[in-house]
Amino acid sequence: MRQHAFTTRFGDRMRVLFTKVGVCLPVNPEEAKVQNITVKEYVAIWDTGATHSAINEESRR
């Protein structure tokens, strides 16, 4: 199984990290070659282990 990682750089410490992610139903690589795969795009909020809550009214919009 092939896995992917990402790196995001910021100029300062951040309390909340956001990245775009794609999500689809499970499919093996052979099926993906012949099927039309629907990928839905979302914005992910990552837990940084910060001492403040990362989810507030502004970040939920």
The first five atom37 places (N, CA, C, CB, O) and aatype in JSON, in Angstrom:
{
  "aatype": [12, 1, 5, 8, 0, 13, 16, 16, 1, 13, 7, 3, 1, 12, 1, 19, 10, 13, 16, 11, 19, 7, 19, 4, 10, 14, 19, 2, 14, 6, 6, 0, 11, 19, 5, 2, 9, 16, 19, 11, 6, 18, 19, 0, 9, 17, 3, 16, 7, 0, 16, 8, 15, 0, 9, 2, 6, 6, 15, 1, 1],
  "atom_mask": [
    [1, 1, 1, 1, 1],
    [1, 1, 1, 1, 1],
    [1, 1, 1, 1, 1],
    [1, 1, 1, 1, 1],
    [1, 1, 1, 1, 1],
    [1, 1, 1, 1, 1],
    [1, 1, 1, 1, 1],
    [1, 1, 1, 1, 1],
    [1, 1, 1, 1, 1],
    [1, 1, 1, 1, 1],
    [1, 1, 1, 0, 1],
    [1, 1, 1, 1, 1],
    [1, 1, 1, 1, 1],
    [1, 1, 1, 1, 1],
    [1, 1, 1, 1, 1],
    [1, 1, 1, 1, 1],
    [1, 1, 1, 1, 1],
    [1, 1, 1, 1, 1],
    [1, 1, 1, 1, 1],
    [1, 1, 1, 1, 1],
    [1, 1, 1, 1, 1],
    [1, 1, 1, 0, 1],
    [1, 1, 1, 1, 1],
    [1, 1, 1, 1, 1],
    [1, 1, 1, 1, 1],
    [1, 1, 1, 1, 1],
    [1, 1, 1, 1, 1],
    [1, 1, 1, 1, 1],
    [1, 1, 1, 1, 1],
    [1, 1, 1, 1, 1],
    [1, 1, 1, 1, 1],
    [1, 1, 1, 1, 1],
    [1, 1, 1, 1, 1],
    [1, 1, 1, 1, 1],
    [1, 1, 1, 1, 1],
    [1, 1, 1, 1, 1],
    [1, 1, 1, 1, 1],
    [1, 1, 1, 1, 1],
    [1, 1, 1, 1, 1],
    [1, 1, 1, 1, 1],
    [1, 1, 1, 1, 1],
    [1, 1, 1, 1, 1],
    [1, 1, 1, 1, 1],
    [1, 1, 1, 1, 1],
    [1, 1, 1, 1, 1],
    [1, 1, 1, 1, 1],
    [1, 1, 1, 1, 1],
    [1, 1, 1, 1, 1],
    [1, 1, 1, 0, 1],
    [1, 1, 1, 1, 1],
    [1, 1, 1, 1, 1],
    [1, 1, 1, 1, 1],
    [1, 1, 1, 1, 1],
    [1, 1, 1, 1, 1],
    [1, 1, 1, 1, 1],
    [1, 1, 1, 1, 1],
    [1, 1, 1, 1, 1],
    [1, 1, 1, 1, 1],
    [1, 1, 1, 1, 1],
    [1, 1, 1, 1, 1],
    [1, 1, 1, 1, 1]
  ],
  "atom_positions": [
    [[0.85, -1.19, 0.0], [0.0, 0.0, 0.0], [0.88, 1.24, 0.0], [-0.96, 0.01, 1.22], [1.82, 1.33, 0.79]],
    [[0.59, 2.15, -0.85], [1.35, 3.4, -0.95], [0.76, 4.43, -0.01], [1.36, 3.93, -2.41], [-0.45, 4.64, 0.0]],
    [[1.61, 5.08, 0.77], [1.13, 6.09, 1.7], [1.73, 7.44, 1.33], [1.49, 5.73, 3.15], [2.79, 7.52, 0.72]],
    [[1.02, 8.49, 1.7], [1.44, 9.85, 1.38], [1.54, 10.68, 2.66], [0.46, 10.5, 0.39], [0.83, 10.43, 3.63]],
    [[2.41, 11.64, 2.64], [2.55, 12.58, 3.75], [2.59, 13.98, 3.17], [3.84, 12.28, 4.61], [2.72, 14.15, 1.96]],
    [[2.47, 14.98, 4.02], [2.54, 16.36, 3.56], [3.3, 17.2, 4.56], [1.13, 16.93, 3.34], [3.43, 16.86, 5.73]],
    [[3.8, 18.31, 4.06], [4.47, 19.29, 4.92], [3.85, 20.65, 4.62], [6.02, 19.31, 4.68], [3.71, 21.03, 3.46]],
    [[3.5, 21.37, 5.66], [2.99, 22.73, 5.52], [3.84, 23.62, 6.4], [1.47, 22.82, 5.91], [4.05, 23.32, 7.58]],
    [[4.33, 24.72, 5.85], [5.19, 25.61, 6.61], [4.48, 26.94, 6.85], [6.52, 25.84, 5.86], [3.78, 27.47, 5.98]],
    [[4.67, 27.47, 8.06], [4.1, 28.75, 8.45], [5.2, 29.6, 9.04], [2.93, 28.58, 9.47], [6.21, 29.07, 9.51]],
    [[5.04, 30.91, 9.01], [6.05, 31.82, 9.53], [6.02, 31.96, 11.03], [0.0, 0.0, 0.0], [6.92, 32.59, 11.61]],
    [[5.01, 31.41, 11.69], [4.86, 31.56, 13.12], [4.14, 30.33, 13.67], [4.09, 32.86, 13.48], [3.72, 29.47, 12.89]],
    [[4.0, 30.23, 14.97], [3.24, 29.14, 15.57], [1.76, 29.34, 15.26], [3.48, 29.06, 17.1], [1.24, 30.46, 15.31]],
    [[1.11, 28.25, 14.94], [-0.29, 28.31, 14.59], [-1.11, 27.51, 15.59], [-0.53, 27.8, 13.16], [-0.69, 26.42, 16.0]],
    [[-2.26, 28.03, 15.98], [-3.16, 27.29, 16.86], [-4.05, 26.34, 16.08], [-4.02, 28.25, 17.67], [-4.49, 25.32, 16.61]],
    [[-4.3, 26.66, 14.81], [-5.17, 25.85, 13.97], [-4.48, 25.62, 12.63], [-6.56, 26.53, 13.77], [-3.98, 26.57, 12.02]],
    [[-4.44, 24.37, 12.17], [-3.91, 24.04, 10.85], [-5.05, 23.56, 9.97], [-2.78, 22.98, 10.95], [-5.82, 22.69, 10.37]],
    [[-5.14, 24.11, 8.77], [-6.15, 23.72, 7.8], [-5.45, 23.2, 6.55], [-7.1, 24.91, 7.46], [-4.47, 23.79, 6.1]],
    [[-5.94, 22.11, 5.98], [-5.47, 21.64, 4.68], [-6.65, 21.1, 3.9], [-4.35, 20.56, 4.83], [-7.63, 20.64, 4.48]],
    [[-6.56, 21.16, 2.58], [-7.58, 20.55, 1.74], [-7.29, 19.05, 1.67], [-7.61, 21.19, 0.3], [-6.13, 18.64, 1.54]],
    [[-8.35, 18.23, 1.75], [-8.21, 16.79, 1.65], [-9.25, 16.25, 0.69], [-8.34, 16.12, 3.03], [-10.33, 16.83, 0.53]],
    [[-8.94, 15.15, 0.06], [-9.87, 14.46, -0.81], [-10.26, 13.13, -0.19], [0.0, 0.0, 0.0], [-9.4, 12.41, 0.32]],
    [[-11.55, 12.8, -0.22], [-12.05, 11.57, 0.39], [-12.92, 10.83, -0.63], [-12.86, 11.88, 1.68], [-13.76, 11.42, -1.31]],
    [[-12.69, 9.52, -0.73], [-13.52, 8.7, -1.61], [-13.78, 7.36, -0.94], [-12.84, 8.5, -2.99], [-13.17, 7.03, 0.08]],
    [[-14.69, 6.6, -1.51], [-14.95, 5.25, -1.01], [-13.7, 4.4, -1.24], [-16.19, 4.63, -1.72], [-12.9, 4.71, -2.12]],
    [[-13.52, 3.33, -0.45], [-12.34, 2.47, -0.62], [-12.31, 1.84, -2.01], [-12.32, 1.38, 0.45], [-13.33, 1.39, -2.53]],
    [[-11.14, 1.8, -2.6], [-10.96, 1.2, -3.92], [-9.51, 0.73, -4.03], [-11.32, 2.21, -5.07], [-8.6, 1.41, -3.54]],
    [[-9.3, -0.42, -4.66], [-7.92, -0.86, -4.83], [-7.35, -0.26, -6.11], [-7.84, -2.42, -4.87], [-8.11, 0.19, -6.96]],
    [[-6.03, -0.24, -6.27], [-5.41, 0.41, -7.43], [-5.89, -0.12, -8.78], [-3.93, 0.26, -7.35], [-6.01, 0.66, -9.73]],
    [[-6.17, -1.41, -8.89], [-6.65, -1.98, -10.16], [-8.04, -1.46, -10.51], [-6.67, -3.51, -10.09], [-8.31, -1.13, -11.66]],
    [[-8.91, -1.38, -9.51], [-10.25, -0.83, -9.75], [-10.18, 0.63, -10.15], [-11.13, -0.99, -8.5], [-10.95, 1.08, -11.0]],
    [[-9.27, 1.37, -9.55], [-9.15, 2.8, -9.83], [-8.76, 3.05, -11.28], [-8.12, 3.43, -8.91], [-9.08, 4.11, -11.82]],
    [[-8.09, 2.1, -11.92], [-7.68, 2.26, -13.33], [-8.85, 2.19, -14.28], [-6.66, 1.21, -13.71], [-8.81, 2.78, -15.35]],
    [[-9.92, 1.47, -13.91], [-11.03, 1.25, -14.83], [-12.35, 1.88, -14.37], [-11.23, -0.21, -15.03], [-13.3, 1.92, -15.14]],
    [[-12.4, 2.36, -13.13], [-13.64, 2.94, -12.63], [-13.5, 4.46, -12.5], [-14.01, 2.33, -11.27], [-12.41, 4.99, -12.31]],
    [[-14.63, 5.12, -12.62], [-14.67, 6.56, -12.38], [-14.81, 6.76, -10.87], [-15.83, 7.26, -13.17], [-15.86, 6.45, -10.31]],
    [[-13.78, 7.28, -10.23], [-13.77, 7.46, -8.78], [-14.21, 8.87, -8.44], [-12.37, 7.16, -8.19], [-13.66, 9.84, -8.97]],
    [[-15.2, 9.01, -7.58], [-15.66, 10.31, -7.13], [-14.93, 10.69, -5.84], [-17.2, 10.31, -6.9], [-15.01, 9.99, -4.84]],
    [[-14.21, 11.8, -5.9], [-13.47, 12.29, -4.74], [-14.13, 13.57, -4.26], [-11.95, 12.53, -5.08], [-14.28, 14.52, -5.04]],
    [[-14.54, 13.6, -3.01], [-15.13, 14.81, -2.43], [-14.03, 15.58, -1.71], [-16.3, 14.46, -1.46], [-13.21, 15.0, -1.01]],
    [[-14.03, 16.89, -1.9], [-13.01, 17.73, -1.27], [-13.56, 18.39, -0.01], [-12.5, 18.8, -2.27], [-14.67, 18.91, 0.0]],
    [[-12.75, 18.36, 1.05], [-13.09, 18.96, 2.32], [-11.91, 19.77, 2.84], [-13.51, 17.88, 3.35], [-10.79, 19.66, 2.33]],
    [[-12.15, 20.58, 3.85], [-11.08, 21.27, 4.55], [-10.9, 20.55, 5.88], [-11.39, 22.81, 4.75], [-11.83, 20.47, 6.68]],
    [[-9.7, 20.04, 6.13], [-9.4, 19.32, 7.37], [-8.85, 20.29, 8.41], [-8.4, 18.17, 7.12], [-8.09, 21.2, 8.08]],
    [[-9.23, 20.08, 9.66], [-8.67, 20.82, 10.79], [-7.83, 19.81, 11.56], [-9.81, 21.47, 11.7], [-8.35, 18.79, 12.01]],
    [[-6.54, 20.09, 11.73], [-5.6, 19.16, 12.36], [-5.35, 19.55, 13.81], [-4.29, 19.12, 11.59], [-5.13, 20.73, 14.12]],
    [[-5.36, 18.56, 14.68], [-5.06, 18.77, 16.09], [-3.56, 18.89, 16.26], [-5.63, 17.62, 16.97], [-2.83, 17.95, 15.94]],
    [[-3.09, 20.02, 16.75], [-1.67, 20.26, 16.91], [-1.18, 19.96, 18.32], [-1.34, 21.68, 16.55], [0.01, 20.07, 18.61]],
    [[-2.1, 19.57, 19.19], [-1.74, 19.36, 20.58], [-1.67, 20.67, 21.35], [0.0, 0.0, 0.0], [-1.13, 20.73, 22.45]],
    [[-2.23, 21.72, 20.76], [-2.2, 23.04, 21.38], [-3.02, 23.05, 22.67], [-2.74, 24.1, 20.4], [-3.85, 22.17, 22.89]],
    [[-2.76, 24.02, 23.5], [-3.48, 24.12, 24.78], [-4.81, 24.84, 24.64], [-2.62, 24.83, 25.8], [-5.58, 24.89, 25.6]],
    [[-5.1, 25.4, 23.47], [-6.37, 26.09, 23.23], [-7.22, 25.25, 22.28], [-6.13, 27.51, 22.66], [-6.7, 24.45, 21.51]],
    [[-8.52, 25.44, 22.35], [-9.42, 24.73, 21.44], [-9.21, 25.22, 20.02], [-10.9, 24.92, 21.87], [-9.11, 26.42, 19.78]],
    [[-9.14, 24.29, 19.08], [-8.95, 24.63, 17.67], [-10.28, 24.85, 16.95], [-8.17, 23.54, 16.97], [-10.29, 25.37, 15.84]],
    [[-11.38, 24.47, 17.57], [-12.68, 24.59, 16.92], [-13.48, 25.69, 17.62], [-13.45, 23.23, 16.95], [-13.8, 25.58, 18.8]],
    [[-13.78, 26.73, 16.87], [-14.61, 27.8, 17.38], [-15.64, 28.16, 16.31], [-13.75, 29.04, 17.77], [-15.64, 27.55, 15.24]],
    [[-16.5, 29.11, 16.57], [-17.55, 29.47, 15.61], [-16.96, 29.91, 14.28], [-18.42, 30.58, 16.19], [-17.5, 29.56, 13.23]],
    [[-15.86, 30.66, 14.29], [-15.27, 31.16, 13.05], [-14.71, 30.01, 12.2], [-14.16, 32.16, 13.36], [-14.89, 30.01, 10.98]],
    [[-14.03, 29.04, 12.82], [-13.43, 27.94, 12.05], [-14.47, 26.94, 11.56], [-12.39, 27.23, 12.9], [-14.17, 26.14, 10.68]],
    [[-15.67, 26.96, 12.12], [-16.72, 26.02, 11.7], [-17.43, 26.5, 10.45], [-17.73, 25.81, 12.83], [-18.2, 25.74, 9.86]],
    [[-17.22, 27.71, 10.03], [-17.95, 28.25, 8.85], [-17.27, 27.87, 7.58], [-18.07, 29.76, 8.93], [-17.73, 28.23, 6.5]]
  ]
}
